[in-house]
Amino acid sequence: MSASSTAAAGKVEQLLRQVTPGRYDAYEELLSAVAEGRIWMLLWHGTAGSPDAQYGNMEIDGLGYAPCVTSAQELSASGWNRAHELVTGREIARA
């Protein structure tokens, strides 16, 4: 991973700790960091870049979510043993 990707992941993780009720500035900064940073999307099926790749997904209260992590360390700690794809927040928002 490049130094800039490592720094971006560190920024996202730092900002996650700052987001609290009423801290709209921290939330906006987090969204910006996620949009520009790298996200490890968990693949339920297939491999990264393959036509059959399918992100993991879940529904909570009628809303769809795709689980992801923001660093290689989080991916390792998660115990995820399937494939993953490294994308930017903007790329996943367009998907």
Secondary structure as GFF3:
##gff-version 3
##sequence-region A 1 95
A	DSSP	alpha_helix	3	18	.	.	.	ID=ss1
A	DSSP	alpha_helix	24	36	.	.	.	ID=ss2
A	DSSP	beta_strand	38	45	.	.	.	ID=ss3
A	DSSP	beta_strand	54	55	.	.	.	ID=ss4
A	DSSP	beta_strand	58	60	.	.	.	ID=ss5
A	DSSP	beta_strand	63	65	.	.	.	ID=ss6
A	DSSP	beta_strand	68	69	.	.	.	ID=ss7
A	DSSP	alpha_helix	72	78	.	.	.	ID=ss8
A	DSSP	beta_strand	84	88	.	.	.	ID=ss9
A	DSSP	alpha_helix	89	94	.	.	.	ID=ss10
###
